[in-house]
Amino acid sequence: MSARRVSGIARGARLAFVLAMVALTSACMSTPRNGQHYSDVRQDVFFSGRVIVASQRVDVQLRNRQTGAWVPFRSFYAGTSAYVDASGTPWYEWGGSARIPTDYRYWEMTPGSPADAFSHMRVNVRAVSADGTVLDTFDVNADGCVNSHLGEGIASVIVNCRSSSTPVASITASCGSLGTGCCLWNICQPGMLCSADQCVPGPAPVSYAAVEDYPFSEDELNWSNHPQGAAADSVAWYVVHSYRGSNFIGWSPLATPLGHHLPEIRLPAIAGWDHHGDPDVYRGRVYIPLENNPSRGHAIASVDAAELRTLGAGAPVRIQELPAGTGHAAWVAISPLTRRLYTASEYDAVTHVDEYDFVDDASGFRLTLRRRIPLAGLPYGALQVVQGGAFGPEGTMYIVASDSDEDHGGIYVFDPEGNYRRRIPVEYGTGEVLEGIAFAEMDGGQSPPIEGDLHVLMSQWALAGTNWMYFKHFRANY
């Protein structure tokens, strides 16, 4: 066989291989690349790539971090002028620039620089052609590989150089520092505030003002007998309370004034724990801290809020025990900023909070201790008699303490990393205890006559077996 014949067979085999690769890899998104970083979250992102069909539509999608669904963002169209690669295959370029909206549904906060400061955000993107093909992506360091295979054609570049995360490209952007865009929930770095979507000098003008207590009960309501805490979503209030050795969770429609008896729901699955603490509600589920089970220690219970309202004591409950050696679980709170669960392993002498990664879905409820966050800068040392915690939408952490010295008690305010910011005084006296705290914006008439953002339950053990209950409210003025 002649050398020319061998060469022709080789070229034919190579062409067949290239055509097969083109059939399998008919499109790519060249930019942005997985791991790419932008200096400002407001910066336009350039989306581009190649397809093998002229004028084809390519849809860029963003992943909703709450639901996992891919959401349409922008559509681009390929051109009509072909680029013929080294293998002889015609490709058509698509692309354009767009600014990704600073929306909590898509972006999440990530540690940036300095290491423990939230100063970066991350979003996941992908591209899908009109025929349903999900486009391959590349890593930010793929240039060397691309250059080495470009002489073999774009299909070879895609096959050999695509990202291990393909078709997803995860990109980051800076935020929160002077002159850059604000992070999620309008967060800027300390000493700055968010104005017109950028961070400018000056401390955020936050103040807190007490508004009228409601309800106030002198042993009138079933839940005035030792309320442990409350939480609210867009539908209802959920109140944990105890009476004569039994623990209950009641609920009330948000629009119905709270000055009435609540359903006394005893969830059988959590009856083995003799103390139920300050709850939280997050993404349609109510979380209740549990203490003092002789055989199972402390735990967190999870129950679907809608099932709690409709099924009552028959609502299914998921339980996750806390690590051995945990001294207490008097409260639980979930941060919308980090999407992690928090509690304190102590009740007196509290100097840190525990941060847990958690999964709570059809596969079950699981908690993993991630770290212990020191409460830095406490003005009076450790917090005493801590029975409630909550988070604001911007990640601010609120902890209530009923120190025997009233001047040392009240609502303690921390940034997302546990750095002390201020104390909000709460008036209480002998025999009065701050039982729990919730953050829920109620200035729009959602729960009349309640107003404000921070809501603190306080109980007072009075004489003759009565128990007075106050629901105290504070407005956060940003």
C-alpha positions as CSV (number, residue, x, y, z in Angstrom):
1,M,0.0,0.0,0.0
2,S,1.4,3.4,-1.0
3,A,2.3,6.1,1.5
4,R,-0.3,8.3,-0.2
5,R,-3.0,5.7,0.3
6,V,-2.0,5.3,4.0
7,S,-2.1,9.1,4.4
8,G,-5.6,9.2,2.8
9,I,-6.9,6.5,5.2
10,A,-5.5,8.4,8.1
11,R,-7.1,11.6,7.1
12,G,-10.4,9.8,6.6
13,A,-10.2,8.2,10.0
14,R,-9.3,11.6,11.5
15,L,-12.2,13.3,9.7
16,A,-14.6,10.6,10.9
17,F,-13.3,11.0,14.5
18,V,-13.7,14.8,14.3
19,L,-17.2,14.5,12.8
20,A,-18.2,12.1,15.6
21,M,-16.9,14.6,18.2
22,V,-18.8,17.4,16.6
23,A,-22.0,15.3,16.7
24,L,-21.4,14.8,20.5
25,T,-20.2,18.3,21.3
26,S,-22.1,20.7,19.1
27,A,-21.8,23.8,21.2
28,C,-19.9,25.5,24.0
29,M,-20.0,28.5,26.3
30,S,-16.5,30.0,26.2
31,T,-17.1,32.8,28.7
32,P,-17.7,33.2,31.5
33,R,-15.5,30.4,32.7
34,N,-15.9,28.3,35.8
35,G,-14.0,30.0,38.6
36,Q,-13.9,33.4,36.9
37,H,-13.9,36.4,39.3
38,Y,-15.2,39.9,38.6
39,S,-14.0,42.9,40.6
40,D,-17.6,44.3,41.2
41,V,-20.9,42.5,41.5
42,R,-22.4,45.2,39.3
43,Q,-20.0,44.5,36.4
44,D,-21.5,43.2,33.2
45,V,-20.7,39.6,32.4
46,F,-19.8,38.7,28.8
47,F,-21.5,35.5,27.7
48,S,-20.1,33.9,24.5
49,G,-19.5,30.6,22.7
50,R,-20.0,28.7,19.5
51,V,-22.6,26.5,18.0
52,I,-22.8,24.7,14.6
53,V,-26.1,26.2,13.5
54,A,-26.4,29.7,12.1
55,S,-28.7,32.1,13.9
56,Q,-29.4,29.6,16.6
57,R,-30.8,30.9,19.9
58,V,-28.8,30.2,23.1
59,D,-30.5,30.8,26.5
60,V,-28.4,31.6,29.5
61,Q,-29.9,30.4,32.8
62,L,-29.2,31.1,36.4
63,R,-29.6,28.5,39.2
64,N,-32.1,29.3,41.9
65,R,-30.0,28.4,45.0
66,Q,-33.2,27.9,47.0
67,T,-35.0,25.5,44.7
68,G,-32.2,24.1,42.6
69,A,-34.2,25.0,39.4
70,W,-32.6,26.7,36.4
71,V,-34.2,30.0,35.7
72,P,-34.1,31.8,32.2
73,F,-32.0,34.9,32.3
74,R,-31.0,36.2,28.8
75,S,-31.2,34.9,25.2
76,F,-28.5,35.4,22.6
77,Y,-28.4,34.5,18.9
78,A,-25.5,33.1,16.8
79,G,-24.4,35.0,13.8
80,T,-24.6,34.0,10.2
81,S,-20.9,34.3,9.3
82,A,-19.1,31.0,9.9
83,Y,-15.7,30.4,11.4
84,V,-14.2,27.3,9.9
85,D,-11.9,25.6,12.3
86,A,-8.8,23.5,11.7
87,S,-10.9,20.4,11.0
88,G,-13.0,22.1,8.4
89,T,-16.0,22.4,10.6
90,P,-18.0,25.7,10.4
91,W,-19.0,27.3,13.7
92,Y,-21.1,30.3,14.5
93,E,-20.4,32.6,17.4
94,W,-23.0,33.8,19.9
95,G,-22.7,36.2,22.7
96,G,-23.5,39.5,24.5
97,S,-23.1,41.3,27.8
98,A,-25.6,41.4,30.7
99,R,-25.6,42.3,34.3
100,I,-26.7,39.5,36.6
101,P,-29.2,40.9,39.1
102,T,-28.1,41.1,42.7
103,D,-30.8,38.7,43.9
104,Y,-30.7,36.3,46.9
105,R,-32.4,33.7,44.7
106,Y,-29.3,33.4,42.6
107,W,-26.3,34.7,44.5
108,E,-24.9,33.4,47.8
109,M,-22.3,35.0,50.1
110,T,-18.9,33.5,50.2
111,P,-15.9,34.2,52.4
112,G,-13.6,36.6,50.7
113,S,-10.6,38.7,51.8
114,P,-9.9,39.1,54.7
115,A,-10.5,35.5,55.1
116,D,-13.5,35.8,57.5
117,A,-15.2,38.8,55.9
118,F,-18.2,38.3,53.7
119,S,-17.0,40.3,50.6
120,H,-17.7,38.0,47.7
121,M,-20.8,36.5,46.1
122,R,-21.1,33.5,43.9
123,V,-23.6,32.5,41.2
124,N,-24.0,29.4,39.0
125,V,-24.8,29.9,35.3
126,R,-25.2,27.6,32.3
127,A,-26.3,27.9,28.6
128,V,-28.8,25.9,26.6
129,S,-29.3,26.0,22.8
130,A,-32.7,26.2,21.3
131,D,-32.5,22.4,20.4
132,G,-32.1,21.6,24.1
133,T,-28.4,21.0,24.0
134,V,-26.7,22.0,27.3
135,L,-23.5,23.7,26.4
136,D,-20.1,22.7,27.7
137,T,-18.0,25.1,29.8
138,F,-14.4,25.7,30.6
139,D,-12.4,26.4,33.7
140,V,-10.7,29.7,34.2
141,N,-7.2,28.1,33.7
142,A,-8.1,26.3,30.5
143,D,-6.0,28.5,28.1
144,G,-3.1,26.1,27.9
145,C,-5.3,23.1,27.0
146,V,-7.3,25.2,24.5
147,N,-4.2,26.4,22.7
148,S,-2.8,22.9,22.5
149,H,-5.9,21.4,20.9
150,L,-7.1,24.3,18.8
151,G,-5.2,23.0,15.8
152,E,-7.3,19.9,15.9
153,G,-10.6,21.8,15.8
154,I,-13.1,23.2,18.3
155,A,-14.7,19.8,18.9
156,S,-11.3,18.5,20.1
157,V,-11.0,21.6,22.4
158,I,-14.4,20.8,23.9
159,V,-13.7,17.1,24.4
160,N,-10.3,17.6,26.0
161,C,-10.6,20.9,27.8
162,R,-14.1,21.2,29.2
163,S,-14.5,21.8,32.9
164,S,-15.2,19.0,35.3
165,S,-18.1,21.1,36.4
166,T,-19.6,21.3,32.9
167,P,-22.2,22.5,32.0
168,V,-22.2,24.7,35.1
169,A,-19.9,27.7,35.4
170,S,-19.6,29.1,39.0
171,I,-18.5,32.7,39.0
172,T,-17.7,35.1,41.8
173,A,-17.8,38.9,42.2
174,S,-16.6,41.3,44.8
175,C,-19.0,43.3,46.9
176,G,-19.3,45.3,50.1
177,S,-16.1,47.4,49.9
178,L,-15.8,51.1,49.2
179,G,-17.1,51.9,45.7
180,T,-18.2,48.4,44.9
181,G,-21.8,47.1,44.7
182,C,-23.6,46.1,47.9
183,C,-23.7,42.5,48.9
184,L,-26.9,40.6,49.5
185,W,-29.4,42.2,51.8
186,N,-27.6,45.6,51.1
187,I,-24.6,44.5,53.2
188,C,-21.4,46.6,53.1
189,Q,-18.2,46.2,55.1
190,P,-18.0,47.8,58.6
191,G,-17.9,51.5,58.5
192,M,-19.8,51.8,55.2
193,L,-23.4,51.8,54.2
194,C,-25.3,50.9,51.0
195,S,-26.5,53.8,49.0
196,A,-27.8,53.6,45.4
197,D,-26.5,50.0,45.1
198,Q,-23.0,50.9,46.1
199,C,-21.0,51.0,49.3
200,V,-20.1,54.5,50.5
201,P,-18.4,55.8,53.7
202,G,-20.3,56.0,56.9
203,P,-21.8,53.6,59.4
204,A,-25.2,52.2,58.7
205,P,-27.7,54.4,60.5
206,V,-29.4,51.6,62.5
207,S,-31.4,52.4,65.6
208,Y,-33.9,50.4,67.5
209,A,-37.1,51.8,69.1
210,A,-39.6,50.0,71.4
211,V,-43.2,50.0,70.2
212,E,-46.3,49.0,72.0
213,D,-46.4,45.6,73.8
214,Y,-49.1,43.2,72.4
215,P,-50.5,41.0,73.7
216,F,-50.2,41.5,77.5
217,S,-52.0,38.9,79.5
218,E,-52.5,38.4,83.2
219,D,-52.9,34.6,83.3
220,E,-55.6,34.9,80.7
221,L,-54.3,33.0,77.7
222,N,-53.3,29.3,77.6
223,W,-49.9,30.3,76.1
224,S,-49.2,32.9,78.8
225,N,-48.3,30.0,81.0
226,H,-44.5,29.9,80.4
227,P,-44.1,30.8,76.7
228,Q,-40.7,29.6,75.5
229,G,-40.5,31.5,72.2
230,A,-42.1,32.4,68.9
231,A,-41.5,32.6,65.2
232,A,-43.4,33.9,62.2
233,D,-43.6,33.3,58.5
234,S,-45.9,34.9,55.9
235,V,-48.8,32.8,57.1
236,A,-48.8,32.4,60.8
237,W,-47.2,32.9,64.2
238,Y,-45.9,29.7,65.9
239,V,-45.5,29.8,69.7
240,V,-43.9,27.2,71.9
241,H,-45.2,27.1,75.5
242,S,-45.3,24.8,78.5
243,Y,-48.0,24.2,81.1
244,R,-48.1,21.8,84.1
245,G,-45.2,19.7,82.8
246,S,-46.4,19.5,79.2
247,N,-45.0,21.2,76.1
248,F,-47.1,22.6,73.3
249,I,-46.8,24.4,70.1
250,G,-49.6,26.7,69.0
251,W,-50.2,28.7,66.0
252,S,-52.3,31.7,64.9
253,P,-53.0,33.2,61.4
254,L,-50.9,36.2,60.9
255,A,-53.8,38.5,60.3
256,T,-55.7,37.4,63.5
257,P,-54.7,39.4,66.6
258,L,-52.7,37.2,69.0
259,G,-54.8,37.9,72.1
260,H,-56.6,34.6,72.0
261,H,-56.0,31.0,73.0
262,L,-53.8,28.9,70.7
263,P,-54.2,25.3,69.7
264,E,-52.4,23.1,72.2
265,I,-50.6,20.8,69.9
266,R,-48.5,18.1,71.5
267,L,-46.2,16.4,69.0
268,P,-45.8,12.8,70.2
269,A,-42.4,12.3,68.6
270,I,-40.8,15.0,70.8
271,A,-42.6,14.2,74.0
272,G,-39.4,12.5,75.3
273,W,-37.7,15.9,75.7
274,D,-38.9,17.7,78.8
275,H,-38.0,21.2,77.5
276,H,-38.9,22.7,74.2
277,G,-37.3,26.1,73.5
278,D,-37.4,29.1,71.2
279,P,-38.3,28.0,67.7
280,D,-37.6,29.4,64.2
281,V,-39.4,28.9,60.9
282,Y,-37.5,28.7,57.6
283,R,-38.5,27.7,54.1
284,G,-41.8,26.3,55.2
285,R,-40.6,24.3,58.2
286,V,-40.7,25.0,61.9
287,Y,-37.6,24.1,63.9
288,I,-37.9,23.5,67.7
289,P,-35.0,23.0,70.0
290,L,-35.3,20.1,72.4
291,E,-33.6,19.5,75.8
292,N,-33.2,16.9,78.5
293,N,-34.0,13.5,77.0
294,P,-32.3,11.0,79.4
295,S,-31.3,8.7,76.6
296,R,-30.9,11.0,73.6
297,G,-29.5,14.3,75.0
298,H,-30.5,17.5,73.2
299,A,-31.9,17.7,69.6
300,I,-33.6,19.8,67.0
301,A,-37.1,18.9,65.7
302,S,-38.3,19.8,62.2
303,V,-42.0,19.8,61.2
304,D,-43.7,21.1,58.0
305,A,-45.5,24.3,58.9
306,A,-48.5,23.6,56.7
307,E,-48.9,20.1,58.1
308,L,-48.6,21.5,61.6
309,R,-51.5,23.8,60.9
310,T,-53.7,21.2,59.2
311,L,-52.7,17.9,61.0
312,G,-51.9,19.2,64.4
313,A,-50.5,16.5,66.6
314,G,-50.5,14.2,63.6
315,A,-47.9,16.2,61.6
316,P,-44.8,14.1,60.9
317,V,-41.7,15.2,62.8
318,R,-38.0,14.8,61.8
319,I,-35.5,14.8,64.7
320,Q,-31.8,15.3,64.6
321,E,-29.8,14.8,67.8
322,L,-27.0,17.3,68.6
323,P,-23.4,16.1,69.3
324,A,-22.7,14.4,72.6
325,G,-21.6,16.8,75.3
326,T,-23.8,19.6,74.1
327,G,-24.9,21.3,77.3
328,H,-28.1,23.0,76.1
329,A,-30.3,23.7,73.2
330,A,-32.6,26.5,74.5
331,W,-33.1,28.2,71.1
332,V,-32.5,27.7,67.4
333,A,-32.2,30.2,64.6
334,I,-31.4,29.9,60.9
335,S,-29.6,32.7,59.0
336,P,-31.0,33.6,55.6
337,L,-27.5,34.9,54.7
338,T,-25.6,31.7,55.3
339,R,-28.5,29.3,55.2
340,R,-27.1,27.5,58.3
341,L,-28.6,26.7,61.6
342,Y,-27.4,28.1,64.9
343,T,-27.9,27.4,68.6
344,A,-25.9,27.8,71.8
345,S,-24.5,24.8,73.6
346,E,-24.8,26.7,76.9
347,Y,-27.5,28.6,78.8
348,D,-25.4,30.5,81.3
349,A,-21.9,31.8,80.6
350,V,-22.5,31.9,76.8
351,T,-19.4,32.9,74.9
352,H,-20.0,31.3,71.5
353,V,-22.7,29.9,69.2
354,D,-22.6,26.7,67.2
355,E,-23.0,26.8,63.5
356,Y,-24.4,23.8,61.7
357,D,-24.7,22.9,58.0
358,F,-28.0,21.2,57.5
359,V,-30.1,19.3,55.0
360,D,-33.8,19.0,55.5
361,D,-35.6,17.5,52.5
362,A,-37.2,14.3,51.3
363,S,-34.0,12.4,52.1
364,G,-34.3,13.4,55.8
365,F,-33.0,15.9,58.3
366,R,-29.3,16.0,59.0
367,L,-27.1,18.4,61.0
368,T,-23.3,18.7,60.8
369,L,-21.4,20.9,63.2
370,R,-19.4,23.3,61.1
371,R,-17.7,25.5,63.6
372,R,-18.0,27.4,66.9
373,I,-18.2,31.1,66.5
374,P,-16.8,33.2,69.4
375,L,-19.0,36.1,70.5
376,A,-16.3,38.8,70.3
377,G,-16.3,42.1,72.1
378,L,-18.9,41.3,74.7
379,P,-19.0,44.4,77.0
380,Y,-19.9,42.5,80.2
381,G,-18.2,39.1,79.7
382,A,-20.3,36.0,79.0
383,L,-24.0,36.3,78.4
384,Q,-26.2,34.9,81.1
385,V,-29.7,33.2,80.9
386,V,-29.8,33.0,77.2
387,Q,-33.1,31.6,75.9
388,G,-33.6,33.1,72.4
389,G,-31.8,33.9,69.2
390,A,-32.9,35.2,65.7
391,F,-31.4,36.5,62.5
392,G,-32.3,39.6,60.5
393,P,-32.5,39.3,56.7
394,E,-29.1,41.0,56.3
395,G,-27.4,38.4,58.6
396,T,-27.5,40.4,61.8
397,M,-27.7,38.0,64.8
398,Y,-29.8,38.9,67.8
399,I,-29.5,37.1,71.2
400,V,-31.6,37.8,74.3
401,A,-30.1,37.5,77.7
402,S,-31.8,37.9,81.1
403,D,-28.8,38.7,83.2
404,S,-29.6,39.2,87.0
405,D,-28.3,42.7,86.4
406,E,-30.9,44.3,84.1
407,D,-28.2,46.7,82.8
408,H,-26.4,43.7,81.4
409,G,-29.4,42.0,79.9
410,G,-31.6,42.7,76.8
411,I,-31.1,42.1,73.1
412,Y,-27.4,41.7,72.0
413,V,-26.7,42.5,68.4
414,F,-23.9,40.8,66.5
415,D,-22.7,40.9,62.9
416,P,-22.8,37.6,60.9
417,E,-19.3,36.6,62.3
418,G,-20.3,37.1,65.9
419,N,-18.7,40.5,66.5
420,Y,-20.6,42.5,69.1
421,R,-22.3,45.7,67.7
422,R,-24.6,47.0,70.5
423,R,-27.1,46.1,73.2
424,I,-30.8,47.0,73.0
425,P,-32.1,47.5,76.5
426,V,-35.3,45.6,77.4
427,E,-37.0,46.5,80.6
428,Y,-37.5,43.6,83.0
429,G,-37.2,43.0,86.7
430,T,-37.1,40.3,89.4
431,G,-38.9,37.2,88.4
432,E,-39.1,38.3,84.7
433,V,-37.3,36.3,82.0
434,L,-36.8,37.0,78.3
435,E,-37.9,33.7,76.8
436,G,-37.4,34.0,73.1
437,I,-37.0,36.4,70.1
438,A,-38.2,36.5,66.5
439,F,-37.3,38.7,63.6
440,A,-40.3,39.4,61.4
441,E,-41.2,42.7,59.6
442,M,-44.6,43.7,60.8
443,D,-44.9,47.4,60.0
444,G,-47.1,46.8,57.0
445,G,-50.1,45.7,59.0
446,Q,-49.4,42.0,58.5
447,S,-50.2,41.1,62.1
448,P,-52.3,43.8,63.7
449,P,-51.9,45.4,66.1
450,I,-48.2,44.2,66.2
451,E,-45.6,46.5,64.7
452,G,-41.8,46.5,64.4
453,D,-39.2,43.9,63.4
454,L,-37.9,42.3,66.6
455,H,-40.4,40.5,68.9
456,V,-39.4,39.3,72.4
457,L,-41.5,37.1,74.6
458,M,-41.1,37.9,78.3
459,S,-42.8,35.9,81.1
460,Q,-43.2,36.9,84.8
461,W,-43.7,34.3,87.5
462,A,-46.1,36.1,89.8
463,L,-47.7,35.2,93.2
464,A,-50.6,32.8,93.7
465,G,-49.6,30.6,90.7
466,T,-50.3,33.2,88.1
467,N,-48.0,33.9,85.2
468,W,-48.0,37.2,83.3
469,M,-46.8,37.3,79.8
470,Y,-45.7,40.3,77.7
471,F,-44.9,40.3,74.0
472,K,-42.5,43.2,73.5
473,H,-41.7,44.7,70.0
474,F,-38.9,46.8,68.6
475,R,-38.5,48.6,65.3
476,A,-35.2,48.5,63.5
477,N,-34.7,51.9,61.8
478,Y,-32.2,51.4,59.0
